Every structure is written in structure tokens, then in C-alpha cells.
Amino acid sequence: MQSSSYLNCFCTETKHHYRKMTKWAK
């Protein structure tokens, strides 16, 4: 369960970073 929570947090952070990168690229 703890691992899943950590993975979810990492996924969310990565998604946010990707979105920011896309906005900057655009």
C-alpha cells in the first residue's frame, strides 16, 4: 500500500512536470 502511494505521488509529480514542460515548449 505504501509503495502504491509513493508511486501515485511520483506519477502526479511527473505529470505536473510534463505539463509544465509542454506549456514551456508550446
The 8 nearest C-alpha neighbors of each residue, nearest first, counted from 0:
[[1, 3, 2, 4, 5, 6, 7, 8],
 [2, 0, 4, 3, 5, 6, 7, 8],
 [1, 3, 5, 0, 4, 6, 7, 8],
 [4, 2, 6, 0, 1, 5, 7, 8],
 [5, 3, 7, 1, 6, 2, 8, 0],
 [6, 4, 2, 8, 3, 7, 9, 1],
 [5, 7, 9, 3, 4, 8, 10, 2],
 [8, 6, 10, 4, 9, 5, 3, 11],
 [9, 7, 11, 5, 10, 6, 12, 4],
 [8, 10, 6, 12, 7, 11, 13, 5],
 [11, 9, 7, 13, 8, 12, 14, 6],
 [12, 10, 14, 8, 13, 9, 7, 15],
 [13, 11, 9, 15, 14, 10, 16, 8],
 [12, 14, 16, 10, 15, 11, 17, 9],
 [13, 15, 11, 17, 12, 16, 10, 18],
 [14, 16, 18, 12, 13, 17, 19, 11],
 [15, 17, 13, 19, 18, 14, 20, 12],
 [18, 16, 20, 14, 19, 15, 13, 21],
 [17, 19, 21, 15, 20, 16, 14, 22],
 [20, 18, 16, 22, 21, 17, 15, 23],
 [19, 21, 17, 23, 18, 22, 24, 16],
 [22, 20, 24, 18, 23, 19, 25, 17],
 [21, 23, 19, 25, 20, 24, 18, 17],
 [22, 24, 20, 25, 21, 19, 18, 17],
 [25, 23, 21, 22, 20, 19, 18, 17],
 [24, 22, 23, 21, 20, 19, 18, 17]]
